[in-house]
Amino acid sequence: MEKNNNNIILDLEPISRRLYFPKEKTIYHVLIDLGIQIRTLCGGVGSCGKCKLQINKGKEILNSPTQSEIEVLNITELAEGWRLACQTKINKAKIKQLKLPKPPQVIIFLPDELLIEDFKILTSGIKKKIRILPNVKKFFISVENASLDNPIADLERILSVINSISKNQRKIREYEVELEVLKNISELLKEHSNKLTITILNASKIIHCEPKNKVEENYGVAFDIGTTTIVGYLINLNDGKTYAVASMLNPQTAYGEDVITRITYTKDNKGGLQKLNTIVVEALNKLILKLCSKAKINPPQIFEVSVVGNSVMHHLFLGLNPVNIGLSPYVPVVQQPLNITPKNVNLNIHPYGNVYILPLIAGFVGADTIGVILSSKIDEELDLTLALDIGTNGEIIIGNKDVLATGSCAAGSALEGAHIKDGMRAAGGAIDTINIDPQTLNVSFTTIRNRKPIGICGSGLIDAVAELIKSKVITRSGNFNKELIDSDRFLQKDKKLEFVIVKKTETAIGREITLSQKDIREIQMAKAAFFSGTRIILDYLRKKYKTNYIIEQIFLAGAFGNYINKESAKFIGMIPDIPSERIFQIGNAAGIGAINCLLNKELRIKAHNLLEDIDYVEIALEKNFQREYAEAMYFPHLNLDFFPNLDAYKDIPKR
């Protein structure tokens, strides 16, 4: 790439990829050069209209819409910044007329429809045995005809049979029934010899009536709405079997990479809240269609949905204003669990079904953390356990059968690749594991999908920093070791040093992939946030219960927690120094918690009751936080007594 092309920075969301935007290339060719697979039928000549993307910043330095775009895109789409990747490039004349803003000068959102699925999105997780006790049940019944001797109404005869089958103690007059269902009952009884399948919600309300035995067709969907990714699970409510799993990147990333920027968007933009609400609901409905397609069923066969997400994602899904969550005293609109009709949240499932939303804890600690607690059963452990849900936002849980406390840490989005020069989210071409020879400083690595590298994702970043420390390239304070900077693995750009992870000839982007001093600082801040947050919560518990609590095991949850090298995480001081066999990677525990609540309605009671049992700690407001955070910035910590088993640090310089 020519040096004179390096003055325009392009940011690709939601994959968090930042790169130089060559002036002579269209966005289409930039994506192709990166190895990012996109949907296109015409080979980039502008006739198929499949490569639609949205320009969120920098429209003024791009070329005007071409005739091909005017024919394919409507006026509203053009006004909202939608363009065709194959037709859009930099307008050199406009650059000369404008004073360039701070980088990135151009921000582009790549919609789900454009990207061919290439992302490493975690869908699996810990599964501890639970009792199947769904909120939706189906009954195949045979009803006797009414007679002069027994002139009982159709509905009452149906309910009498259901009570006898289910052994329900509810009185018949206490049942409810949807009017639309009631309108069809008599006709269905006559046409199908009094044999029907009845669907009942919460053992109290008839929501569907259909001919033949359809008892097995009883489905629900559990959603984990993450800041970066959304995962949906299609579950059979009778036996708990997972029929399909679908996932996608959260399209809200087009308007902010983390919860704070999305709160800001809702506050600063008229209609911002409605926009973020609409696009996340549309995403959920797309996932519902994907799930149904995989399982060969129809959306009306889904009778219930359960939802987890952090407090901001929860509010945006419901269309609730999240602004106060970001302002002291960090209060949400609602904390308790909710049951909502699908039409009120515009979800395309059975119209008389139910949408159950797990409760929030406090501040940014939301329903996803409740999901982690329920699926991991951390509250039933004998040993004091630390659970970290590591994603774009970080939640910390410490507990066992006697105590339970939680808080959130502002780890930033570095572990998702944001703010890292060559960082990116987990997608094809992302470096995910790294090893460095301490003698030669030669680097070996693997990439997702075994493609030529285009950047480094979170697990690769943690590996890289750990390996650089072991090789003494980085000191314990996070600085480059001055004794090694003459190595040919270092580059100097703008008078700043960068360590070369992958040489130019080995990449798919035409330049080196490096780690700078600033990149290392970002990782330090993220790891320090988790470790200091853990220390703060432990200190809170010790003071409150006057017991010297010690972490005995660790659960690593979330996508990052699942793929991270736990030895590397421990080596850099992100997690406490305990034996590796006591560190468990439990996957998408939040999503599994949502599944469990779908399958066992008694867990919903437990979820509600947990609100009274959990101590919430506002980590950043605790008086020792700044000192703890500063000391945790060191590798692995300023105080090496916290990491007695990391012998390698005896020979690694402090500064």
C-alpha positions as CSV (number, residue, x, y, z in Angstrom):
1,M,0.0,0.0,0.0
2,E,1.5,3.3,-1.0
3,K,2.4,5.7,1.8
4,N,0.3,8.5,0.3
5,N,-2.8,6.4,0.7
6,N,-2.3,6.1,4.5
7,N,-4.0,9.4,5.5
8,I,-7.6,8.1,5.5
9,I,-8.6,5.6,8.2
10,L,-11.5,3.3,7.6
11,D,-13.3,1.6,10.5
12,L,-15.4,-1.5,9.7
13,E,-18.2,-2.4,12.1
14,P,-19.3,-4.6,13.7
15,I,-16.1,-6.5,13.1
16,S,-14.0,-3.7,14.7
17,R,-11.4,-3.7,12.0
18,R,-9.5,-0.4,11.4
19,L,-7.3,0.0,8.3
20,Y,-6.0,2.5,5.8
21,F,-8.5,3.3,3.0
22,P,-6.7,3.4,-0.4
23,K,-7.9,6.3,-2.5
24,E,-8.1,4.3,-5.7
25,K,-10.1,1.3,-4.4
26,T,-13.8,0.8,-3.7
27,I,-15.0,-0.5,-0.4
28,Y,-15.8,-3.7,-2.2
29,H,-12.2,-4.3,-3.2
30,V,-11.0,-3.3,0.3
31,L,-13.2,-6.1,1.8
32,I,-12.1,-8.6,-0.9
33,D,-8.4,-7.8,-0.2
34,L,-9.0,-8.4,3.5
35,G,-10.5,-11.8,2.8
36,I,-13.9,-10.7,4.2
37,Q,-16.6,-12.7,2.4
38,I,-19.6,-10.7,1.3
39,R,-22.7,-11.5,-0.7
40,T,-22.5,-10.3,-4.3
41,L,-23.8,-11.7,-7.6
42,C,-22.5,-9.3,-10.2
43,G,-18.8,-9.4,-9.3
44,G,-18.7,-5.8,-8.2
45,V,-20.1,-4.0,-11.2
46,G,-23.1,-2.5,-9.4
47,S,-26.0,-4.4,-11.0
48,C,-27.2,-6.8,-8.3
49,G,-27.5,-4.5,-5.4
50,K,-26.4,-7.2,-2.9
51,C,-23.4,-5.3,-1.4
52,K,-25.4,-2.7,0.6
53,L,-23.7,-1.1,3.5
54,Q,-24.2,2.0,5.6
55,I,-21.9,4.9,5.9
56,N,-22.0,6.2,9.5
57,K,-19.2,8.8,9.2
58,G,-17.3,10.4,6.4
59,K,-20.0,10.7,3.7
60,E,-18.5,14.1,2.8
61,I,-15.2,12.7,1.6
62,L,-16.7,9.9,-0.5
63,N,-17.9,10.0,-4.1
64,S,-21.5,10.8,-4.8
65,P,-24.0,7.9,-5.4
66,T,-23.6,6.5,-8.9
67,Q,-26.4,5.9,-11.4
68,S,-26.3,2.2,-10.4
69,E,-26.9,3.1,-6.8
70,I,-29.7,5.5,-7.6
71,E,-31.4,2.7,-9.5
72,V,-31.0,0.1,-6.7
73,L,-31.4,2.3,-3.5
74,N,-34.5,4.3,-2.7
75,I,-34.4,8.0,-1.5
76,T,-34.7,7.1,2.2
77,E,-31.9,4.6,2.0
78,L,-29.6,7.1,0.3
79,A,-30.5,9.8,2.9
80,E,-29.6,7.3,5.7
81,G,-26.2,6.7,4.2
82,W,-26.8,3.4,2.5
83,R,-24.4,2.7,-0.4
84,L,-23.2,-0.1,-2.6
85,A,-19.7,-1.3,-1.6
86,C,-18.7,-1.8,-5.2
87,Q,-19.6,1.8,-6.1
88,T,-18.2,3.7,-3.1
89,K,-14.7,5.1,-2.9
90,I,-12.8,8.2,-1.8
91,N,-13.4,11.4,-3.7
92,K,-9.8,12.8,-3.9
93,A,-11.1,16.3,-4.8
94,K,-13.2,16.6,-1.7
95,I,-10.3,15.5,0.6
96,K,-8.3,18.5,-0.6
97,Q,-11.2,20.9,0.3
98,L,-11.8,19.5,3.8
99,K,-9.8,19.6,7.0
100,L,-9.8,15.9,8.0
101,P,-11.4,15.1,11.3
102,K,-9.7,12.8,13.9
103,P,-9.4,9.2,12.7
104,P,-11.3,7.1,11.8
105,Q,-12.4,9.5,9.0
106,V,-14.8,6.9,7.6
107,I,-16.9,4.5,9.6
108,I,-18.9,1.8,7.8
109,F,-21.5,-0.7,9.1
110,L,-21.5,-4.1,7.4
111,P,-25.1,-5.5,7.8
112,D,-25.8,-9.1,8.5
113,E,-27.3,-9.5,5.0
114,L,-23.9,-8.5,3.4
115,L,-21.6,-10.7,5.4
116,I,-21.3,-14.4,4.6
117,E,-21.2,-15.9,8.1
118,D,-17.6,-16.0,9.1
119,F,-17.6,-15.1,12.7
120,K,-16.6,-17.2,15.7
121,I,-19.7,-16.7,17.8
122,L,-20.0,-18.8,21.0
123,T,-23.3,-20.7,21.2
124,S,-22.5,-23.6,23.5
125,G,-22.1,-23.6,27.2
126,I,-22.3,-25.4,30.5
127,K,-25.3,-27.6,30.9
128,K,-26.2,-28.9,34.4
129,K,-29.2,-31.1,34.7
130,I,-32.5,-29.4,35.3
131,R,-36.0,-30.6,35.8
132,I,-38.3,-30.0,32.7
133,L,-41.2,-27.9,33.9
134,P,-42.1,-25.5,31.1
135,N,-44.5,-22.6,31.3
136,V,-46.3,-23.8,28.1
137,K,-47.9,-27.2,28.0
138,K,-49.8,-29.0,25.3
139,F,-52.6,-31.6,25.8
140,F,-54.1,-33.9,23.3
141,I,-57.7,-34.5,24.5
142,S,-60.8,-36.3,23.5
143,V,-64.0,-34.6,24.7
144,E,-67.4,-36.1,25.1
145,N,-70.4,-34.6,23.3
146,A,-72.7,-32.4,25.2
147,S,-76.3,-33.8,25.8
148,L,-79.6,-32.9,27.3
149,D,-78.5,-34.8,30.4
150,N,-75.1,-33.1,30.4
151,P,-75.5,-29.7,28.7
152,I,-72.0,-28.4,29.5
153,A,-70.4,-25.7,27.3
154,D,-67.6,-26.7,24.9
155,L,-64.9,-24.8,26.8
156,E,-65.9,-26.1,30.2
157,R,-65.9,-29.7,28.9
158,I,-62.4,-29.1,27.4
159,L,-61.1,-27.7,30.7
160,S,-62.6,-30.5,32.7
161,V,-60.6,-33.0,30.6
162,I,-57.4,-31.0,30.9
163,N,-57.8,-30.8,34.7
164,S,-58.1,-34.6,34.9
165,I,-55.1,-35.2,32.7
166,S,-52.9,-32.6,34.3
167,K,-54.1,-33.2,37.8
168,N,-54.4,-29.4,38.1
169,Q,-56.1,-28.1,41.2
170,R,-57.2,-24.9,39.5
171,K,-61.0,-24.4,39.3
172,I,-62.4,-24.3,35.8
173,R,-63.8,-20.8,36.2
174,E,-60.3,-19.6,37.0
175,Y,-59.0,-20.4,33.5
176,E,-58.7,-17.7,30.9
177,V,-59.0,-18.2,27.1
178,E,-58.1,-16.0,24.2
179,L,-61.2,-14.8,22.4
180,E,-59.8,-15.7,18.9
181,V,-59.2,-19.2,20.2
182,L,-62.7,-19.4,21.6
183,K,-64.2,-18.5,18.3
184,N,-62.9,-21.6,16.6
185,I,-63.4,-24.2,19.4
186,S,-66.9,-25.4,18.4
187,E,-66.2,-25.8,14.8
188,L,-62.9,-27.7,15.4
189,L,-64.7,-30.1,17.8
190,K,-67.3,-30.9,15.2
191,E,-64.8,-31.3,12.3
192,H,-62.3,-33.4,14.2
193,S,-64.4,-35.8,16.2
194,N,-63.9,-33.9,19.5
195,K,-60.1,-34.6,19.4
196,L,-58.0,-31.5,19.7
197,T,-54.6,-30.3,21.0
198,I,-54.9,-27.5,23.5
199,T,-52.0,-25.2,24.4
200,I,-52.0,-23.7,27.9
201,L,-49.8,-20.9,29.2
202,N,-48.9,-20.8,32.8
203,A,-51.4,-23.5,33.7
204,S,-54.1,-20.9,33.5
205,K,-54.8,-19.7,30.0
206,I,-55.7,-21.4,26.7
207,I,-53.7,-19.7,23.9
208,H,-54.1,-22.1,21.0
209,C,-56.4,-24.9,19.8
210,E,-55.6,-27.1,16.8
211,P,-56.7,-30.4,15.3
212,K,-54.8,-33.7,15.6
213,N,-52.1,-34.6,18.1
214,K,-49.6,-31.8,18.0
215,V,-48.3,-32.2,21.5
216,E,-44.7,-32.7,20.3
217,E,-44.8,-29.4,18.4
218,N,-44.2,-27.2,21.5
219,Y,-41.3,-24.8,21.0
220,G,-39.6,-21.9,22.7
221,V,-36.7,-19.6,21.9
222,A,-34.0,-18.4,24.3
223,F,-32.2,-15.2,23.3
224,D,-28.9,-13.9,24.7
225,I,-28.7,-10.3,23.5
226,G,-25.1,-9.4,23.9
227,T,-23.5,-6.0,23.2
228,T,-21.6,-7.5,20.3
229,T,-23.4,-10.7,19.4
230,I,-26.9,-12.1,19.6
231,V,-27.5,-15.9,20.0
232,G,-30.9,-17.7,19.7
233,Y,-31.7,-21.2,20.7
234,L,-34.8,-23.1,19.5
235,I,-35.9,-25.5,22.2
236,N,-38.5,-28.2,22.4
237,L,-40.3,-27.4,25.7
238,N,-41.4,-31.0,26.3
239,D,-38.0,-32.6,26.4
240,G,-35.4,-29.8,26.4
241,K,-33.9,-30.8,23.1
242,T,-32.2,-28.0,21.2
243,Y,-33.5,-28.1,17.6
244,A,-31.5,-25.2,16.2
245,V,-29.0,-22.5,17.1
246,A,-28.5,-19.2,15.2
247,S,-26.4,-16.2,15.9
248,M,-25.4,-12.9,14.4
249,L,-23.5,-9.7,15.2
250,N,-25.6,-7.2,17.0
251,P,-26.5,-4.5,14.4
252,Q,-26.5,-1.8,17.1
253,T,-22.7,-1.8,16.8
254,A,-23.3,0.6,13.9
255,Y,-24.3,3.2,16.5
256,G,-21.7,2.4,19.2
257,E,-19.3,-0.3,20.1
258,D,-20.2,-0.5,23.8
259,V,-23.1,0.3,26.1
260,I,-21.9,3.8,26.9
261,T,-21.7,4.9,23.3
262,R,-25.2,3.5,22.7
263,I,-26.6,5.4,25.7
264,T,-25.0,8.5,24.3
265,Y,-26.6,7.8,20.9
266,T,-30.1,7.6,22.4
267,K,-29.5,10.8,24.3
268,D,-28.0,12.9,21.5
269,N,-30.1,11.8,18.6
270,K,-33.8,12.4,18.1
271,G,-35.4,9.0,17.5
272,G,-32.2,7.3,18.6
273,L,-33.9,5.1,21.2
274,Q,-36.5,4.0,18.6
275,K,-33.8,3.3,16.1
276,L,-31.8,1.1,18.4
277,N,-34.9,-0.7,19.6
278,T,-36.1,-1.3,16.0
279,I,-32.9,-2.8,14.7
280,V,-32.4,-5.2,17.6
281,V,-36.0,-6.4,17.3
282,E,-35.5,-6.9,13.6
283,A,-32.4,-8.9,14.3
284,L,-34.3,-11.1,16.7
285,N,-37.0,-11.7,14.1
286,K,-34.3,-12.6,11.5
287,L,-32.9,-15.1,14.0
288,I,-36.4,-16.6,14.6
289,L,-36.7,-17.1,10.8
290,K,-33.3,-18.8,10.7
291,L,-34.1,-21.1,13.6
292,C,-37.5,-22.0,12.1
293,S,-35.9,-22.7,8.7
294,K,-33.3,-25.0,10.2
295,A,-35.9,-26.9,12.2
296,K,-38.5,-26.8,9.4
297,I,-41.2,-25.2,11.6
298,N,-43.1,-21.9,11.4
299,P,-42.8,-19.0,13.8
300,P,-46.4,-19.4,15.2
301,Q,-45.3,-22.8,16.6
302,I,-43.0,-20.9,19.0
303,F,-45.1,-20.2,22.1
304,E,-42.6,-18.6,24.4
305,V,-39.4,-16.6,24.4
306,S,-36.9,-15.9,27.2
307,V,-34.4,-13.1,27.0
308,V,-31.2,-12.2,28.8
309,G,-28.9,-9.2,28.3
310,N,-27.1,-6.6,30.2
311,S,-29.1,-3.7,31.6
312,V,-28.6,-1.5,28.6
313,M,-29.4,-4.3,26.0
314,H,-32.5,-5.1,28.2
315,H,-33.7,-1.6,28.0
316,L,-33.0,-1.1,24.3
317,F,-34.9,-4.3,23.5
318,L,-37.9,-3.1,25.4
319,G,-37.7,0.4,24.1
320,L,-37.0,1.8,27.6
321,N,-34.7,4.8,27.9
322,P,-31.3,3.6,29.3
323,V,-29.9,7.1,30.0
324,N,-30.2,6.9,33.8
325,I,-28.3,3.6,33.9
326,G,-25.2,5.6,32.9
327,L,-25.8,8.4,35.5
328,S,-25.3,8.2,39.2
329,P,-27.0,6.5,41.0
330,Y,-27.2,4.2,37.9
331,V,-30.9,3.3,38.3
332,P,-32.7,1.3,35.6
333,V,-36.4,1.8,34.7
334,V,-37.3,-1.6,36.0
335,Q,-35.5,-4.3,37.9
336,Q,-38.0,-7.1,38.3
337,P,-38.7,-9.9,35.7
338,L,-41.3,-9.2,33.1
339,N,-43.8,-11.2,31.1
340,I,-44.9,-9.4,27.9
341,T,-47.1,-10.4,25.0
342,P,-45.2,-10.8,21.7
343,K,-47.0,-8.0,19.9
344,N,-46.0,-5.5,22.5
345,V,-42.3,-6.1,21.7
346,N,-43.0,-6.9,18.0
347,L,-41.6,-10.4,18.1
348,N,-43.0,-12.7,15.4
349,I,-43.9,-15.8,17.3
350,H,-47.4,-17.1,18.3
351,P,-49.5,-14.0,18.9
352,Y,-50.8,-15.2,22.2
353,G,-47.5,-16.5,23.5
354,N,-45.3,-15.0,26.1
355,V,-42.0,-13.2,26.3
356,Y,-40.2,-13.7,29.6
357,I,-37.4,-11.3,30.4
358,L,-35.1,-12.2,33.3
359,P,-34.6,-9.5,36.1
360,L,-31.8,-7.0,36.3
361,I,-29.5,-6.8,39.4
362,A,-28.3,-3.2,39.5
363,G,-26.4,-0.7,37.4
364,F,-24.9,-2.4,34.3
365,V,-25.2,-5.8,35.9
366,G,-28.2,-7.3,34.1
367,A,-30.3,-10.3,33.2
368,D,-27.2,-12.0,31.6
369,T,-25.5,-12.2,35.0
370,I,-28.7,-13.8,36.5
371,G,-28.4,-16.3,33.6
372,V,-24.8,-17.0,34.5
373,I,-25.7,-17.6,38.1
374,L,-28.6,-19.9,37.2
375,S,-26.7,-22.0,34.7
376,S,-23.4,-22.3,36.7
377,K,-25.2,-22.8,40.0
378,I,-22.4,-20.8,41.6
379,D,-24.7,-20.2,44.5
380,E,-24.7,-23.9,45.3
381,E,-20.9,-24.4,45.2
382,L,-19.1,-25.4,48.4
383,D,-15.9,-23.6,47.3
384,L,-15.7,-19.9,46.9
385,T,-16.0,-19.3,43.2
386,L,-15.1,-16.4,40.9
387,A,-17.2,-16.2,37.7
388,L,-16.1,-13.7,35.0
389,D,-18.4,-13.1,32.1
390,I,-15.9,-11.6,29.7
391,G,-17.3,-9.8,26.7
392,T,-17.6,-6.3,25.4
393,N,-18.7,-5.5,29.0
394,G,-17.4,-7.4,32.0
395,E,-19.3,-8.8,34.9
396,I,-17.8,-10.3,38.1
397,I,-19.5,-12.7,40.4
398,I,-18.1,-14.1,43.6
399,G,-20.0,-16.7,45.6
400,N,-20.9,-20.1,47.0
401,K,-23.7,-21.5,49.0
402,D,-23.2,-18.9,51.7
403,V,-22.4,-15.6,50.0
404,L,-23.1,-14.1,46.6
405,A,-21.8,-10.7,45.3
406,T,-21.4,-9.1,41.9
407,G,-20.3,-6.0,40.1
408,S,-19.4,-4.8,36.7
409,C,-16.0,-3.5,35.5
410,A,-15.2,-1.0,32.8
411,A,-12.8,-3.2,31.0
412,G,-13.4,-1.4,27.7
413,S,-13.7,-3.1,24.4
414,A,-10.0,-3.8,23.8
415,L,-10.6,-7.5,24.2
416,E,-13.1,-7.3,21.3
417,G,-10.4,-5.7,19.2
418,A,-11.5,-2.1,19.5
419,H,-8.8,0.6,20.2
420,I,-6.1,-1.9,19.2
421,K,-4.3,-0.9,16.0
422,D,-4.6,-4.4,14.4
423,G,-7.3,-5.7,16.7
424,M,-10.5,-7.2,15.5
425,R,-13.3,-9.4,16.5
426,A,-13.1,-13.2,16.1
427,A,-13.6,-13.8,12.4
428,G,-11.8,-15.5,9.5
429,G,-8.2,-14.4,9.3
430,A,-8.0,-13.3,13.0
431,I,-4.9,-14.5,14.9
432,D,-6.3,-16.4,17.8
433,T,-3.2,-18.1,19.3
434,I,0.4,-16.9,19.5
435,N,3.8,-18.3,20.6
436,I,7.1,-16.4,20.7
437,D,10.6,-18.0,20.8
438,P,12.3,-16.2,23.7
439,Q,15.8,-16.7,22.0
440,T,15.0,-15.6,18.4
441,L,11.7,-13.7,19.0
442,N,10.3,-15.5,16.1
443,V,6.5,-15.6,16.2
444,S,4.3,-18.6,15.4
445,F,0.5,-18.3,15.3
446,T,-2.8,-19.7,14.2
447,T,-5.8,-17.9,12.6
448,I,-9.5,-18.5,12.6
449,R,-10.5,-20.6,9.5
450,N,-6.7,-21.0,8.8
451,R,-6.7,-17.9,6.6
452,K,-3.9,-15.4,6.0
453,P,-3.9,-13.1,9.0
454,I,-5.7,-9.7,8.8
455,G,-5.6,-8.8,12.5
456,I,-5.6,-10.1,16.1
457,C,-8.7,-11.1,18.1
458,G,-8.9,-11.0,21.9
459,S,-7.5,-14.5,22.7
460,G,-4.6,-13.7,20.4
461,L,-4.0,-10.4,22.1
462,I,-3.8,-12.1,25.6
463,D,-1.4,-14.7,24.2
464,A,0.7,-12.0,22.5
465,V,1.2,-10.0,25.7
466,A,1.9,-13.1,27.8
467,E,4.5,-14.3,25.3
468,L,6.1,-10.9,25.0
469,I,6.5,-10.8,28.8
470,K,8.0,-14.3,28.9
471,S,10.4,-13.2,26.2
472,K,11.3,-10.1,28.2
473,V,10.2,-7.9,25.3
474,I,7.8,-6.2,27.7
475,T,8.7,-5.3,31.3
476,R,6.3,-5.8,34.2
477,S,5.2,-2.1,33.9
478,G,4.2,-2.8,30.3
479,N,7.0,-0.9,28.6
480,F,9.1,-2.2,25.8
481,N,12.4,-3.5,27.1
482,K,15.1,-1.0,25.9
483,E,17.7,-3.7,25.8
484,L,15.8,-5.5,23.0
485,I,14.4,-2.7,20.8
486,D,17.3,-3.1,18.4
487,S,15.8,-6.5,17.3
488,D,14.5,-6.6,13.7
489,R,11.1,-7.5,15.1
490,F,10.7,-3.8,16.0
491,L,9.4,-1.1,13.6
492,Q,9.5,2.6,14.3
493,K,6.5,4.5,13.0
494,D,6.0,8.2,13.8
495,K,8.9,7.9,16.4
496,K,6.9,5.1,18.2
497,L,8.0,1.5,18.5
498,E,5.8,-1.4,17.3
499,F,6.6,-5.1,17.7
500,V,6.0,-7.1,14.5
501,I,3.7,-10.1,15.1
502,V,3.3,-11.0,11.4
503,K,5.6,-9.7,8.7
504,K,4.2,-7.9,5.7
505,T,4.7,-10.8,3.3
506,E,2.7,-13.2,5.5
507,T,-0.5,-11.0,5.8
508,A,-3.5,-10.5,3.7
509,I,-3.5,-6.7,4.2
510,G,-0.3,-5.8,2.5
511,R,1.5,-4.5,5.7
512,E,2.8,-5.8,9.0
513,I,0.5,-6.8,11.9
514,T,2.0,-5.2,15.0
515,L,1.5,-4.4,18.7
516,S,2.3,-0.9,19.8
517,Q,2.9,0.5,23.3
518,K,-0.6,2.0,23.2
519,D,-2.0,-1.5,22.4
520,I,-0.3,-3.0,25.4
521,R,-1.7,-0.2,27.6
522,E,-5.2,-1.1,26.4
523,I,-4.7,-4.7,27.4
524,Q,-3.2,-3.6,30.8
525,M,-6.3,-1.5,31.5
526,A,-8.7,-4.4,30.6
527,K,-6.9,-7.0,32.7
528,A,-6.5,-4.5,35.6
529,A,-10.2,-3.8,35.6
530,F,-11.0,-7.5,36.1
531,F,-8.4,-8.2,38.7
532,S,-9.0,-5.0,40.7
533,G,-12.7,-5.5,40.5
534,T,-12.3,-9.0,41.9
535,R,-10.2,-7.7,44.7
536,I,-12.7,-5.0,45.5
537,I,-15.6,-7.4,45.7
538,L,-13.6,-9.8,47.8
539,D,-12.7,-7.0,50.2
540,Y,-16.3,-6.0,50.4
541,L,-17.3,-9.6,51.4
542,R,-14.5,-9.8,53.9
543,K,-15.6,-6.6,55.7
544,K,-19.3,-7.4,55.6
545,Y,-19.1,-11.0,56.8
546,K,-15.8,-10.7,58.7
547,T,-14.4,-13.8,57.0
548,N,-11.1,-14.1,55.1
549,Y,-12.5,-15.3,51.8
550,I,-10.1,-16.8,49.2
551,I,-10.9,-17.7,45.6
552,E,-10.8,-21.5,45.2
553,Q,-12.1,-22.0,41.7
554,I,-12.9,-19.9,38.6
555,F,-15.6,-20.0,36.0
556,L,-14.8,-18.2,32.7
557,A,-18.0,-17.4,30.9
558,G,-18.7,-15.6,27.6
559,A,-17.1,-15.8,24.2
560,F,-13.8,-14.4,25.2
561,G,-13.7,-16.4,28.4
562,N,-14.4,-19.6,26.5
563,Y,-11.6,-19.2,23.9
564,I,-8.9,-17.5,26.0
565,N,-5.8,-19.5,27.0
566,K,-6.4,-19.6,30.7
567,E,-2.6,-20.0,31.4
568,S,-2.0,-16.7,29.4
569,A,-4.8,-15.0,31.3
570,K,-3.3,-16.0,34.6
571,F,0.2,-15.1,33.5
572,I,-0.7,-11.5,32.7
573,G,-2.6,-11.1,36.0
574,M,-6.1,-11.0,34.6
575,I,-7.3,-13.8,36.9
576,P,-6.1,-15.0,40.3
577,D,-3.2,-17.4,40.6
578,I,-4.9,-20.7,41.4
579,P,-4.2,-24.2,39.9
580,S,-5.3,-24.4,36.3
581,E,-7.4,-27.5,36.9
582,R,-9.6,-25.3,39.1
583,I,-10.2,-22.9,36.2
584,F,-13.3,-23.9,34.1
585,Q,-14.4,-22.4,30.8
586,I,-18.2,-22.6,30.9
587,G,-19.1,-21.1,27.5
588,N,-22.2,-19.0,27.0
589,A,-23.5,-19.4,30.5
590,A,-25.9,-16.4,30.1
591,G,-27.6,-18.0,27.1
592,I,-27.9,-21.4,28.9
593,G,-29.5,-19.6,31.8
594,A,-32.1,-18.2,29.4
595,I,-32.7,-21.8,28.1
596,N,-33.1,-23.1,31.7
597,C,-35.7,-20.5,32.5
598,L,-37.5,-21.5,29.4
599,L,-37.6,-25.1,30.4
600,N,-38.2,-24.7,34.2
601,K,-40.6,-22.0,35.3
602,E,-39.6,-22.6,38.9
603,L,-36.2,-21.1,38.0
604,R,-38.0,-17.9,37.3
605,I,-39.0,-17.7,40.9
606,K,-35.4,-18.4,41.9
607,A,-34.2,-15.6,39.5
608,H,-36.5,-13.2,41.2
609,N,-35.5,-14.3,44.7
610,L,-31.8,-13.9,43.8
611,L,-32.3,-10.2,43.8
612,E,-32.7,-10.3,47.6
613,D,-29.6,-12.6,48.0
614,I,-27.1,-10.8,45.9
615,D,-24.8,-8.1,47.2
616,Y,-24.2,-5.5,44.5
617,V,-20.9,-3.7,44.6
618,E,-20.4,-0.4,42.7
619,I,-16.7,-1.2,42.1
620,A,-15.5,2.2,40.8
621,L,-17.0,4.0,43.8
622,E,-15.2,1.9,46.4
623,K,-12.5,4.0,48.1
624,N,-9.7,1.5,47.4
625,F,-10.5,1.2,43.7
626,Q,-8.0,3.6,42.2
627,R,-5.1,2.1,44.2
628,E,-6.1,-1.4,43.4
629,Y,-6.5,-0.6,39.7
630,A,-3.1,1.1,39.5
631,E,-1.3,-1.8,41.2
632,A,-3.1,-4.3,38.9
633,M,-1.8,-2.4,35.9
634,Y,1.6,-4.2,36.4
635,F,2.2,-7.7,35.1
636,P,1.0,-9.7,36.8
637,H,0.6,-7.2,39.7
638,L,2.7,-4.8,41.6
639,N,2.7,-7.2,44.5
640,L,4.1,-10.5,43.2
641,D,3.0,-12.2,46.5
642,F,-0.5,-12.5,44.8
643,F,1.1,-14.7,42.1
644,P,3.5,-17.0,44.0
645,N,3.4,-19.8,41.3
646,L,4.6,-17.6,38.4
647,D,8.3,-18.2,38.8
648,A,9.2,-16.7,35.4
649,Y,8.6,-13.2,36.9
650,K,11.7,-13.5,39.0
651,D,13.8,-12.7,35.9
652,I,11.5,-10.2,34.2
653,P,12.5,-6.6,34.7
654,K,10.0,-4.4,36.6
655,R,10.3,-1.3,34.4
